[in-house]
Amino acid sequence: MKAAPFHYERPRRLEDAIELLGDEDAKPLAGGQSLVPMLAMRLARPRVLVDLGSLPKLAEVRERDGELVIGAMVRQRDLERRPGLEQTVPLLAAGIPYVGHREIRNRGTVGGSLAHADPAAELGLIAATLRATIVVRGAGGERLIAGDELVLGPFQTALASGELLTAVRWPTARPGDGFAFEEVARRHGDFALCGVAVHVRRPGFARVGLMGVGPAPVVREVEAERDPAEVGGEIASSLEPASDIHASAGYRRRLARVLVERCLRHALEHAA
């Protein structure tokens, strides 16, 4: 099947892109790894397609004031290969190799993945766990969204109509922090049946994020000194995942329990 007819725009200024996206029938095109298949199947039928590929400011990466600021158009593969990422944002470095396949990451962008809001997306989980700051811009100016408030449900975000995700501000690691990321999928590159990210900050603080077990990332704050097995069982019992052709709800709860316990132990070891 072919895409429905649309008008193609490739603005060279961010202001022009924002103006074009003011049309409620306009869609931004970043890496295209999610949108192009939707266009081909006519699940998306925008009247205007706004290509963001000529906006170099959206592809910048810089460090400032305890944050790594990553533009929305930074390719996932470029970020994966960025020197020092393991030291600045270790959880991002641990999770990004699980995003699709290498060929997908070559074109896929950080902002595109977050704005797509797939419930089993690694970047959305990491942003929620670290409570990264999502920078968006629209006709009314710039505003900030907390990473754990971006995804409202499957493919639904807190972005208002006409707003564009322009950058993500990831908090950099501090001495004494610990991180861990794991997921289970049928094959590497497939969508995860369950994934867990953990950030431990001593003394006593831990954030546990889960994906694939609900319509949006699930984040829990727990005491880092508690028994990881107890925490894993408690969090798993509170989940209400759906059953589908890939896994039952019970199997997803079991995965959640095991992965939470394992990641908490690894993060605590890392923090020590």
Residue, then its C-alpha position, 0 to 999 in steps of 0.5 A: m500500500k502507498a501513503a495517501p497524498f500529502h504536501y511535503e515541507r522541509p523548513r530550515r528554521l525552527e520557527d518555520a517548522i513550528e508555524l507549519l505544525g500549527d496546522e492540525d493536519a501536519k505531522p513532523l518527520a524525524g527519523g521516520q522509523s515509526l511514521v513512514p510505516m504508518l503512512a504506508m499502511r495509511l494509519a496516518r494521513p497527514r495533509v502536511l509532512v514537515d521534515l525536520g532534517s534541515l534543522p541542525k540545532l535539533a541535532e546538537v549534544r552538549e553538557r551543562d549544569g549537571e545535564l546532558v542536553i540531547g537534541a531531538m534529531v540526534r540519531q540513536r546510533d550516534l548517541e550509542r557510539r558517543p564517547g563517555l556516555e557510560q560515565t555521563v548517563p550510564l542508564l542511557a548507555a545501558g539501554i540504547p543498544y536494545v532500541g530496535h536493531r542497529e539499522i533502525r538506530n542508524r535512522g531513528t532519533v531520540g525525540g522521535s522515539l519519545a514522541h511516538a510513545d510506544p509502551a515498550a520503548e526503552l527511551g521512554l522508560i529511561a526518561a521516566t526513571l531518570r525523570a529527564t526534562i523534555v523540552v517542547r516548543g510551540a506557538g506559545g513558546e517553550r515549556l518543560i515536561a517531566g520525563d515521567e509525565l510525558v507518556l499518557g498512554p499507548f502512543q499518547t503524550a502530554l504534547a499539545s497540538g502544534e508542539l514539537l519535542t526539541a530536546v531532552r535534558w538527561p541528569t548526569a550521574r553523581p558519585g555514589d549513583g548506581f544504575a542497571f537496565e535489563e529487558v526480555a524479548r523473544r529476540h534481540g531487537d523485538f519489543a520487550l515483553c518486560g523491561v526494567a531500569v533502576h537508578v539508585r542514589r545513596p543514601g536510601f533512594a531508588r527509582v524503579g521503572l518498568m515497561g511492557v507491563g502497562p499502557a505507559p512506563v511504570v515508576r516506583e520509588v523505594e528505599a534502596e536498603r530494602d531486600p531486592a527480592e521483597v521489592g521485586g515481589e511487591i512491585a510485581s503484585s501491584l502491576e496489571p499487565a495485559s495478556d496478548i499473543h506474546a505473553s500472559a499477564g502472569y508471565r509478565r508479572r514474573l518477569a517484572r519480579v525477577l528483573v526488578e530484583r536483579c536490577l536492584r542488586h546490580a545497581l546497588e553493587h554499582a553504587a557501592 
